[in-house]
Amino acid sequence: MNGHQAKEARRLQANIDRRLADGRLVAMLEQDNFQGPLYDRFVDELVRYGISVLRGWMHSGYIFDLVAQRGFGLNPHELDLEERGRRRSPGRVRRS
């Protein structure tokens, strides 16, 4: 096995390990009927992760691309679009 194959094997094994751990977590949550302190902690962590992802998407403007692809009419304010343009192309002068 060469270096590339070994790296790919480690990546695949890590993916399998994560999926097995996810399955164990779901089984534990199911035992408690998806309620109680463990479930509350799970929900808190999931919400924290989701908020973190959405903040990044809002900051970069990626969220506008996603909703546009799905046909939703999210209309950001003109100032938001100008700021997004400045972040995407620093040093570039925009002309009207």
C-alpha atoms as one frame of an Amber mdcrd trajectory, in Angstrom:
protein
   0.000   0.000   0.000   1.476   3.342  -1.029   1.168   6.607   0.909  -1.907
   7.815  -0.972  -3.715   4.509  -0.428  -2.822   4.518   3.276  -4.129   8.066
   3.654  -7.373   7.119   1.874  -7.740   4.017   4.065  -7.342   6.149   7.216
  -9.916   8.631   5.906 -12.399   5.859   5.165 -11.809   4.244   8.563 -12.379
   7.579  10.323 -15.656   7.934   8.409 -16.736   4.435   9.486 -15.744   5.162
  13.101 -17.815   8.384  13.113 -20.839   6.579  11.699 -20.570   3.805  14.292
 -20.297   6.392  17.076 -23.349   8.202  15.659 -25.260   4.911  15.700 -24.328
   4.322  19.345 -25.448   7.850  20.232 -28.802   7.399  18.484 -29.301   4.091
  20.326 -28.594   5.783  23.671 -30.976   8.642  22.885 -33.627   6.174  21.766
 -33.338   4.250  25.047 -34.471   7.410  26.833 -37.207   8.057  24.241 -35.301
  11.073  22.965 -35.817  13.027  26.166 -33.972  13.794  29.359 -30.552  15.281
  30.186 -28.559  13.413  27.500 -31.024  14.440  24.805 -31.037  18.040  26.065
 -27.237  18.114  25.865 -27.357  16.636  22.346 -29.850  19.292  21.229 -27.718
  22.079  22.729 -24.607  20.857  20.901 -26.489  20.455  17.630 -27.911  23.974
  17.886 -24.465  25.421  18.682 -23.033  23.686  15.620 -25.880  24.872  13.388
 -25.568  28.470  14.550 -21.826  28.384  13.960 -22.304  27.124  10.391 -25.044
  29.664   9.643 -22.932  32.534  10.974 -20.142  31.578   8.611 -22.561  31.304
   5.701 -24.103  34.684   6.516 -20.706  36.343   6.862 -19.503  35.001   3.515
 -22.854  35.496   1.787 -22.998  31.799   0.882 -26.487  31.559   2.387 -27.792
  33.881  -0.355 -26.449  31.512  -3.013 -28.038  28.488  -1.331 -31.492  29.971
  -1.017 -31.365  31.384  -4.557 -30.547  27.895  -5.902 -33.665  26.613  -4.191
 -35.866  29.345  -5.613 -36.474  31.318  -2.427 -36.655  35.068  -2.747 -34.293
  36.178  -0.019 -33.602  39.810  -0.761 -30.646  41.152   1.202 -30.355  44.885
   1.775 -28.228  46.787  -0.747 -25.645  47.632   1.931 -25.303  43.919   2.762
 -24.606  43.150  -0.888 -22.004  45.909  -1.114 -20.253  44.572   1.974 -20.367
  41.053   0.548 -18.801  42.294  -2.669 -15.972  43.968  -0.772 -15.258  40.764
   1.170 -15.272  38.590  -1.958 -12.889  40.760  -3.953 -10.558  42.721  -1.675
  -8.544  45.397  -3.401 -10.867  45.519  -6.388 -12.474  48.876  -7.041 -16.158
  48.621  -7.943 -17.450  51.121 -10.436 -21.068  52.051 -11.031
